[in-house]
Amino acid sequence: MKNLLRGIFILLAAGFPFLSFGLGGSAAKNIKLARTKTAPETLKCGPVAEAGVLTPAQLAGTLKKGTIVKILPGSYEKDIIINSDDIIIEGEPGKFCDANLTISGKDCIVRNLWVRYIECTLDFTCVDSVMTLFYSYEDSKGDLVFDNCCFSHIGVDSYNKNLYLNRCTLSSAGVGFWMWGSQIDIENSVIFSTDTLFVCAWRNKIKIDIINSVVGSSANFASDRGMTKVARTIADVKNSKLPCSVTAKKVFEEKASFEEGPSGCVLYSDSVTSRSGWSRTTSSLAKLKDFVLKDGSPGKKEGLGANLSPEGFPVPYETKASGTKTPPAVPASPAPAAQ
């Protein structure tokens, strides 16, 4: 009966991808726009300068509002800095960019990108992408919207950000979410950590809404940063005195299993700001197979989590006339370069 009810709900979710809490309205509009938006100018950014290709330093000095930036595969010594508004950043599906991407412009879009690290400060939409770590800071208000993406870790050092995850997969060998206080909406996703899944890093209230997802941890569902307050399960949160609340609908508290991994980053603490984060130089990079569910894993049969190619890169759903959804083919992806 449990599997039957789960299957019925999955069919409903396939027809109505934003069924609940915050993943509707502007978030759904942003996701659609992220895949279709174009721009009059496209710039290419690569690890070294060559004909028609800018280095990260050259790009930062020439970037104008409303440009497409195509990030080429390779190993980058310098951060790629996006300091203009309304920029579309895209990669080559399945091709690894060993780079840290820092976005300070507003209303930027990331699509079809596989990088080490993405950091942003303002409104941001990301689709069909993979990153070891996503990190957002500053207390300006904004929506961080992800659709069909994969992560090892997510950190939000802000209490004014709304974080939306739809059809995403988080597979982490460390802390899954490091949150300073935000609204988090998770739908149709697979979330797993071998450590604590949600760390409430400050006293600001965190509101977590989860629907139609597989959520599991080998340690705790939530804790404070000092591990003095711990909730092993969603039900434990109510009496844990943690600064968070959880609303769960059709949530399956089960441990997902993956073909490889999960991978993890190094957690550090900044004694000056009293904030914490992950080392951006860690060699524990996410591999695509870290996000591919094994046969028999919770969420596999139901089609939860990111829609992945056989190699493990997120690809958009294509709806056939019959209503079934199948991904387009994606070229084979190389392993990340050794660190």
Secondary structure as the mmCIF struct_conf table of DSSP 4:
data_model
#
loop_
_struct_conf.conf_type_id
_struct_conf.id
_struct_conf.beg_label_comp_id
_struct_conf.beg_label_asym_id
_struct_conf.beg_label_seq_id
_struct_conf.end_label_comp_id
_struct_conf.end_label_asym_id
_struct_conf.end_label_seq_id
HELX_RH_AL_P HELX_RH_AL_P1 LYS A 2 GLY A 15
BEND BEND1 PHE A 16 PRO A 17
BEND BEND2 SER A 20 GLY A 24
TURN_TY1_P TURN_TY1_P1 GLY A 25 GLY A 25
HELX_RH_AL_P HELX_RH_AL_P2 SER A 26 THR A 36
BEND BEND3 PRO A 40 PRO A 40
STRN STRN1 THR A 42 CYS A 45
BEND BEND4 PRO A 47 VAL A 48
STRN STRN2 GLU A 50 GLU A 50
TURN_TY1_P TURN_TY1_P2 ALA A 51 GLY A 52
STRN STRN3 VAL A 53 LEU A 54
HELX_RH_AL_P HELX_RH_AL_P3 PRO A 56 THR A 62
TURN_TY1_P TURN_TY1_P3 LYS A 65 GLY A 66
STRN STRN4 ILE A 68 ILE A 71
HELX_LH_PP_P HELX_LH_PP_P1 LEU A 72 LEU A 72
BEND BEND5 PRO A 73 PRO A 73
STRN STRN5 GLY A 74 SER A 75
BEND BEND6 GLU A 77 LYS A 78
STRN STRN6 ILE A 80 ILE A 82
BEND BEND7 SER A 84 ASP A 86
STRN STRN7 ILE A 88 GLU A 90
TURN_TY1_P TURN_TY1_P4 PRO A 93 GLY A 94
STRN STRN8 PHE A 96 ILE A 103
BEND BEND8 GLY A 105 ASP A 107
STRN STRN9 CYS A 108 ARG A 111
BEND BEND9 ASN A 112 ASN A 112
STRN STRN10 TRP A 114 CYS A 120
BEND BEND10 THR A 121 LEU A 122
STRN STRN11 PHE A 124 VAL A 127
BEND BEND11 ASP A 128 ASP A 128
STRN STRN12 VAL A 130 TYR A 137
BEND BEND12 GLU A 138 ASP A 139
STRN STRN13 GLY A 142 ASP A 147
BEND BEND13 ASN A 148 ASN A 148
STRN STRN14 CYS A 150 ASP A 157
BEND BEND14 TYR A 159 ASN A 160
STRN STRN15 LYS A 161 ASN A 166
BEND BEND15 ARG A 167 ARG A 167
STRN STRN16 THR A 169 SER A 172
BEND BEND16 ALA A 173 GLY A 174
BEND BEND17 GLY A 176 GLY A 176
STRN STRN17 PHE A 177 MET A 179
BEND BEND18 TRP A 180 GLY A 181
STRN STRN18 GLN A 183 GLU A 187
BEND BEND19 ASN A 188 ASN A 188
STRN STRN19 VAL A 190 SER A 193
BEND BEND20 THR A 194 ASP A 195
BEND BEND21 LEU A 197 LEU A 197
STRN STRN20 PHE A 198 CYS A 200
BEND BEND22 TRP A 202 ASN A 204
STRN STRN21 ILE A 206 SER A 217
BEND BEND23 SER A 218 ALA A 219
BEND BEND24 PHE A 221 PHE A 221
STRN STRN22 ALA A 222 ASP A 224
TURN_TY1_P TURN_TY1_P5 ARG A 225 GLY A 226
BEND BEND25 MET A 227 LYS A 229
STRN STRN23 VAL A 230 ALA A 231
BEND BEND26 ARG A 232 THR A 233
TURN_TY1_P TURN_TY1_P6 ILE A 234 ILE A 234
HELX_RH_3T_P HELX_RH_3T_P1 ALA A 235 ASN A 239
BEND BEND27 SER A 240 SER A 240
BEND BEND28 PRO A 243 PRO A 243
STRN STRN24 CYS A 244 PHE A 252
STRN STRN25 PHE A 258 PHE A 258
BEND BEND29 GLU A 259 GLU A 260
STRN STRN26 SER A 263 SER A 263
STRN STRN27 LEU A 267 SER A 269
TURN_TY1_P TURN_TY1_P7 SER A 271 THR A 273
STRN STRN28 SER A 276 TRP A 278
TURN_TY1_P TURN_TY1_P8 ARG A 280 THR A 281
BEND BEND30 SER A 283 SER A 283
HELX_RH_3T_P HELX_RH_3T_P2 LEU A 288 PHE A 291
HELX_LH_PP_P HELX_LH_PP_P2 VAL A 292 VAL A 292
STRN STRN29 LEU A 293 LEU A 293
HELX_LH_PP_P HELX_LH_PP_P3 LYS A 294 LYS A 294
TURN_TY1_P TURN_TY1_P9 ASP A 295 GLY A 296
BEND BEND31 SER A 297 SER A 297
TURN_TY1_P TURN_TY1_P10 PRO A 298 GLY A 303
BEND BEND32 GLY A 305 GLY A 305
STRN STRN30 LEU A 308 LEU A 308
TURN_TY1_P TURN_TY1_P11 PRO A 310 GLU A 311
BEND BEND33 GLY A 312 GLY A 312
STRN STRN31 PRO A 314 PRO A 314
STRN STRN32 GLU A 318 THR A 319
TURN_TY1_P TURN_TY1_P12 ALA A 321 SER A 322
BEND BEND34 GLY A 323 GLY A 323
STRN STRN33 LYS A 325 THR A 326
HELX_LH_PP_P HELX_LH_PP_P4 PRO A 327 ALA A 329
HELX_LH_PP_P HELX_LH_PP_P5 PRO A 334 ALA A 338
#
